[in-house]
């Protein structure tokens, strides 16, 4: 069976019907008031003649005759008023509907223009904008809002493309290195067991490096996806465990002041956030340097602060360190860094509704503070 075509009740049609209905209701109300006022009025009739050759009626008969004629004339006038007013009201409803259709189309023309432009925009031309003109009204505000959304999408797509390109490069490098080592070893006819063993160890080391990179990428993806569950987490306990696993006899001096700071979050991700901050402070440091780690509350909100000495960091480059695969060429540190540590910190902080404040220290190094959202109050137990 063929389906019956549905009437397209677009916003222009709905506005036209609304205009016509409002005019009809208001016109009917005005007609009713007018009819009521006329119906309550006194009926008057002018008697011009009684008839030739007829005897003059008495006063009583003349009064009854005049009242009867006045009532018939009044009823006829009301009927005529109702018919003519109804016809006029119907014509005006049609006229108001036509005018409403035209005015609604004129008012909605910018919306159709914005819809057509938005329909043409895809991931290939996100640089285009609606650029609506006209007065600063609701439609102009809607166009500006869509332009802002397109700008954010353009930045997100560009960042995603850079991330994919950088991740591909970082993953391809150890694979190429492993393949080259194996091919060189196999091409050497004089290779002995010690040589092959050395090659295998270097291949395993490159595999471990690749595994760490993949794990970092997975952590970054999981952090950007958001939290699936939350539970009470004490920053002091988490950071204390991180510092105990990173105790070393040599290297920067680590001082800690761990006061309780409870948050609602994912303990595993919070541990990774703290570990990345501490590892970054230890890696990008200087001989005889120091690292200071503190937890507690700041303005009633749980906070984690990690400061360290190290090489100078340009203040205008601090923000870029929290983007994936962003590294400063003049920073000293281990060669196995991928530029994902602080970007993972930023993603985990965003997932926990936390705010990161980072500043370059005048003497070198960074001072990073993560300010978490205050935990929701727990309901009082009954008992």
N, C-alpha and C positions, 0 to 999 in steps of 0.2 A: 504494500500500500504506500502511495506517495504521501509524504508528510505535507500538511498544509503550510504554506509560507507564513512565517511569523512577521507581525508588524514590527518594524524597527523603531522602537520608542527611544530615539536618541534624545540627548539633552535639549536640542533645539525644538523637537516635537513636544517634549514635556513642558518646556517653558511656554510654548505657544498655547497648549491646552490650559496651562495654569493661568496665563493672562486672560484668555477667553472666559474661563470659568469664574475668575475673580470679577471680571466685568459683568458677566451674567448674574452672579449672585448680588453684586452691589446694585445693578440696574433693577433686578427683581425686587430688592428691598426698597429702593426708591419708588418703584411703581406701586408696591403695596402700601407704602406710607401715603402716597398721593391719592390712591384709590380710597383709602380709609378716610382721609380728610374730606374728600369730595362726598363720600357716602354719608358722612355725619352732617353735612351742610343742609340747610333748609331748602326745600324745593319751592320754587316760585314759578308762577305761570301768569302770563298776561292774557286776559280774556278780551278779545277784540269785538266779538259779536256773539249774540245768542241765537240769532236766526230770525229772519223776517216772518211776520205773521204769527209768530208763536207768542203765547202769553208770557209775561215776565214771571220768572219763578220767585218763590219766596226766598227770604233771606236764608233760611236753613237749607233749602235745596241748592241755592247758589253756592253756599259754602262747601257742601258735599261735592258738588260738581267740580269746583275749583281744586279741592284736595285730591280728588280722583285723577283729574287731568295732570295735576302737578306731580303726583307719584309716578304716573306712566311716563311723563316726560323725563323725570329724574332717572328712572330705570333705563330709559333709552340712552340718555347721556352717559350713564355709567358704563353701559354696554359698549357704546361707541368709544369711550375713553379707554376701556380695557383692550378692545381690539386694536385700536390705533397705536396705543403704547406698546402692546405685545409685538406688533409688526415692527415698530421702530426699534424695540429692544433686540429682536432677532437680527435685524439688519446691522445694528451697531455691534452685536457680538461677532458677526462675520467680519465686519471691518476691523474690530479690535484684534481678532485672531490673525488676520492678514498682516496688520501692522506689527503684531507681536512676533509673527514669523520673520518679518524683515528685520526688526530690531534685534531679535535673538541671533539671527545669522550674522548681523553686523558685530554684535558684542562677542560672539564666539569665533569670529574670524581669526584672531590671534591664536586661539587654541588649536584650530585646524593647521595653521602655519607651523606651530611648535610641534604638533604631532607628526607632520610630514617631514620636518627636519630631523626629529628624533628617530624616525623610522629609517632614515638613510644613514644614520651613524652606526658604525660597527667598531670592532676592535682594530680595524685598519685605518680608521679616520677619527679616532677619539679626540684629535686636536680641534675638530670643528665644534663650534658653539652655536647656540640658538641666537644669541645677541639680539634679543627682542628690544624694540624701541617703543616709544609711546609714553604715556603718563605713568607715574610710579603708583600703580594700583596692584590689586591682587594678582592679575595675570602677569604683570611685569615681575612681581615677586616670585611667581611660579617659574617663569623663564630663568630668572637668576638662580633659583634653587637648583633647577636642572643643570644649568651651566656649572654650578659648583660641584654637583655630583659627577658630571663628566670630567671635570678637572681632577677630582680625586680618583676616579677610575683610570684616567690616563696615567697618573703617577703610580697607581698600584700595578697597572699592566707593565709600565716601564721598569718598575722595581722587580716585578716577577721575571721579566725577560733577562734583566741583569743577573738575577739570582740563578736562573737556570743555566745561563752561559757560564757563570763563575763556578757553579757546582759541577757542570760537565767538565770544565777544565781541571778542577781539583780532583775529580774522580779519574780522569783520563791520565793524569801525570803519573800516579803510582803504577797504573797498568802498563803504560809505556816503559817505565823504568824496569818493572819486573820482566817484561818480554825481552827487553834489550839485554838484561843480565843473563837470562836463560839462553838466548841465542848466541851470545858471546861464549858462554861456557860450552855449549854444544859444538860450536865451530872450532874449538881448540882441541886438536887431536892429542896434545900432551897433557890435558887436564887430568889431574889425579884426584883421589878421594878428598884430600884436604881442600883443593880448589872448589870442587863441587859442593863440599860441605859449607864453605864460606858463602858461595852463591846462594845456597838454600837458606842459610841464616839471613842473608840480606833480603831475599824474597819474602821470608816470613816477617821480617821487620816492616817491609813495605806493606804487606798484607795487614799487619796490626795497625799501621798508620791509616790505611784505607778503612779498616773497621771502625776506628775512632771517628773518622770523618763521617761515615754513614750514620753512626750512632748520634753524632752531633746534629746531622740533618734531620734525623727522625725526631730528636728531642725538640728541635726548632719547629718542625711541623706540628707536633703534638701540642706545643705551647701556644702556637697561633690558632689552633682549633678551639682552644678554651678548656675549661675545667669540666669534667664529667661529674665529679663529686668533690665535696669539701668536708674537712674535718678540722678540729682544733689542732694547731701546730704551735709549739713554742720555739721562737727563733733562737733563744739561748741554747736549747738542747741540740737543735739541728746544726748550728754554727759550731758548737763545741765538738760534735762528732766530726765535722769537716776538718777542723784544725788538728784534731788528734791523728787523723789519717795523713796529715801533711807535715808532721813534725820531722825536722831534719837538723842534723848537727851543724851543717854549714848553710850559708845563704843569708838572706835578709832576716833581721830580727823581728819576730812576731810578738806583738803585745795585744792582749784581748781584755775587753771589759764587757762581760756577758750578763746583762740584766734581762729578766723575763720579758718577753714580748709576744703575746698570744695573737694569732691570726686564724682566720678560716680559709683553709687552702689545701693544696695537695702537698703532702710532706716530701714526696719524691722530687717534685719539681722545685720546691723551695730549697731542698738540699742541693740540687743542681745549680740553682741561682747563686747560692752562697759559695759553692765550690768554684764556679766560674769566676766570680769576683775575686776570691782569694788566689786562685791560680793565676789570674791576670796580674794581680798585684805582685805575686812572687816572680812571675816570668819576666815582666817588663820592669825590672828594677836595676839596681846598680850595686857594685861591690860595697859591702858594709852598709847596705841600705836597711830600711825598716818597713814593716807593714803593721797598721793599726786596725783592729777589727772591734766594733762595738755593736751591741744590740740593746734594745730597751724601747722606750716610748718617747715620742717627740710631739708635743701638743696633743697628747691623748691618743696618738696613733702609733702602732708598732713600727719600729724603724730598724734598719740594718745599715751600718756605715762602714765602709772599707776605704782607708786612705793608705797611700804608699809613696815612698820616695822613688826616684827614677829619672830618666832623661826628660827634658822639657817637652811639653805637649802644646802645640799651638792652640790657643783658646778657640779659634774658629774651626778647628778640626775635631773638637771633642764630640760633637753630635754625630759626626760621620762614623765614629768608632762603634756605634751601636747598630750600624747597618751590616748585613751579611757580607763577608769577604772583604771588609774594609780594614786596611792595615796602613800604618804610617811607615814609610820607607826608612825613616831615620830612627825608629824605635829599635832598641837592642832587645834581644830576647832569644828564646829557643827557636830553632828553625822549623819546628814541627807545628807552629801555630797556623791555623787556617782562617783566622778572622771571623770565627763564629761564636766565640765565647761571650762577648758583650751583646751580640745580637740575640743570643739565646736568653741572656739576662733580661733584655728589653721585652722579649716575647713573653717570658714567664711573668714578669711584672705586670704587663698588660692583662694577662689572663687572670691575675689576682687583683685587678683594679688598683694597682699600686702606681706611684709616681716616682720616677728616677730623676735625681738631680746630680749632675756630674760637673766638676770644675777642674781645670788645670791648676795645679799648685804652683805658686811663683818660683819655688826652688826645684821644681820638677816633679813628675808623677801626677797621679790623679787622686781626687777625693770624690767618692761615689756614695750617695745616700739613697736608699730605697725606702720610701714611706708607704706602708701598706694601709689598707682600709681598716678601720676599727672593727673588731669582730662583733657580730650581732649578739645582743644580750640573750642569755639563756633563761628560759622560764624557770621560775622558782619551783622547787620540788615540794610536793605536798607531804606532810607528815608531822 
